[in-house]
Amino acid sequence: MKWKVIGALSLAALASDVGALEKWGPTWSEVTGNLWSKVTMHRTVAIIKQIDGKHKTDRIVKVEPGKRTIVVQSPMRKGFSGSDATLELDLAPCKRYYINAQFKGATGPDWAPVIAMVEPIPGCKIPPAS
């Protein structure tokens, strides 16, 4: 009996995950603060805090394509707490945006958010124009 309950709960959780994926349809955009490259000096990860006023905690955030207001936070750095910056971006469908923190120097809190890379999302399909 216990295994039947666990199995039913597992199927319910899987069904809710599939439903969450379907709400995006065949097209979506993604935003992440993951570090794209270590080659550029003083560039590091950024924290995606909000998109259109909704707080986000995922490392890769799935959103509908279009114009979005994104709040990004720099990480703590050498005794300075992170600060926020706001970006206005027009997110293209089926693209993943890597937003990083570019510091002005080796020390200090001054930074700016940068779009380090934009890449296609595997499996995302742009519907044909009609």
C-alpha positions as CSV (number, residue, x, y, z in Angstrom):
1,M,0.0,0.0,0.0
2,K,2.8,2.4,0.9
3,W,4.5,1.9,-2.5
4,K,1.2,2.7,-4.3
5,V,0.9,6.0,-2.4
6,I,4.6,6.9,-3.2
7,G,4.0,5.9,-6.9
8,A,0.9,8.0,-7.1
9,L,2.6,11.0,-5.6
10,S,5.5,10.6,-8.0
11,L,3.2,10.5,-11.0
12,A,1.4,13.6,-9.7
13,A,4.7,15.5,-9.3
14,L,5.7,14.4,-12.8
15,A,2.4,15.5,-14.3
16,S,2.7,18.9,-12.7
17,D,6.3,19.3,-14.1
18,V,5.1,18.4,-17.6
19,G,2.3,20.9,-17.2
20,A,4.8,23.6,-16.2
21,L,6.8,22.9,-19.3
22,E,3.8,23.0,-21.6
23,K,2.8,26.5,-20.5
24,W,5.8,27.8,-22.4
25,G,4.7,26.2,-25.6
26,P,7.3,25.6,-28.2
27,T,9.0,29.0,-27.7
28,W,10.6,30.6,-24.7
29,S,13.6,32.6,-23.6
30,E,16.1,32.0,-20.8
31,V,18.2,34.3,-18.6
32,T,21.1,33.2,-16.4
33,G,23.8,34.8,-14.4
34,N,26.2,31.8,-14.9
35,L,29.7,32.9,-15.8
36,W,30.2,32.6,-19.6
37,S,33.9,33.1,-19.8
38,K,36.8,33.5,-17.3
39,V,39.0,35.2,-20.0
40,T,37.8,38.7,-19.4
41,M,39.4,40.2,-16.3
42,H,37.2,41.3,-13.4
43,R,34.1,39.5,-14.8
44,T,32.2,37.2,-12.6
45,V,28.7,35.6,-12.1
46,A,25.7,37.8,-11.6
47,I,22.6,36.9,-9.6
48,I,19.2,37.2,-11.4
49,K,17.0,38.6,-8.6
50,Q,13.8,39.7,-10.5
51,I,12.2,39.6,-13.9
52,D,9.3,42.0,-14.4
53,G,9.0,42.4,-10.6
54,K,8.8,38.7,-9.8
55,H,11.6,37.3,-7.6
56,K,13.6,34.5,-9.1
57,T,15.8,31.9,-7.4
58,D,16.5,29.5,-10.4
59,R,20.0,29.6,-11.9
60,I,18.4,29.6,-15.4
61,V,15.1,31.4,-15.5
62,K,12.6,30.6,-18.2
63,V,10.5,33.5,-19.4
64,E,8.2,34.5,-22.3
65,P,10.0,36.3,-25.1
66,G,9.6,40.1,-25.3
67,K,10.5,43.2,-23.4
68,R,11.5,42.4,-19.8
69,T,12.8,44.4,-16.8
70,I,15.6,42.4,-15.2
71,V,17.1,43.2,-11.8
72,V,20.7,41.8,-11.4
73,Q,22.8,41.7,-8.3
74,S,26.6,41.6,-8.2
75,P,28.1,39.0,-5.8
76,M,29.9,40.1,-2.5
77,R,33.4,41.2,-3.3
78,K,36.3,41.8,-0.9
79,G,34.2,43.1,2.0
80,F,31.6,44.9,-0.2
81,S,28.1,43.6,-0.3
82,G,26.5,43.1,-3.7
83,S,24.5,45.9,-5.3
84,D,21.6,45.8,-7.8
85,A,21.4,47.1,-11.4
86,T,18.3,47.1,-13.6
87,L,18.4,46.1,-17.3
88,E,15.7,46.6,-19.9
89,L,16.0,43.8,-22.5
90,D,14.0,42.6,-25.5
91,L,14.4,38.9,-25.2
92,A,14.3,37.0,-28.5
93,P,12.5,33.6,-28.6
94,C,14.7,30.5,-28.2
95,K,17.7,32.4,-26.9
96,R,19.6,32.0,-23.6
97,Y,21.1,35.3,-22.3
98,Y,24.2,35.1,-20.0
99,I,24.3,38.3,-17.9
100,N,27.5,38.7,-15.9
101,A,28.9,41.3,-13.5
102,Q,31.8,43.3,-15.0
103,F,33.8,45.0,-12.2
104,K,35.9,48.1,-13.0
105,G,39.0,46.8,-11.2
106,A,40.4,44.1,-9.0
107,T,39.0,45.8,-5.9
108,G,36.0,47.9,-5.1
109,P,32.3,47.6,-5.6
110,D,31.9,49.5,-9.0
111,W,30.4,47.2,-11.6
112,A,28.0,47.0,-14.5
113,P,25.9,44.2,-15.9
114,V,27.0,42.9,-19.3
115,I,25.4,40.5,-21.7
116,A,28.4,38.1,-22.0
117,M,26.8,35.7,-24.5
118,V,23.6,34.9,-26.3
119,E,23.1,31.4,-27.6
120,P,20.3,29.3,-29.1
121,I,18.3,27.0,-26.7
122,P,18.4,23.4,-27.8
123,G,14.9,22.0,-28.4
124,C,13.2,25.4,-28.6
125,K,11.2,25.8,-31.8
126,I,10.2,29.2,-33.3
127,P,6.9,28.7,-35.0
128,P,6.9,29.3,-38.8
129,A,5.6,32.8,-39.9
130,S,2.2,32.7,-41.3
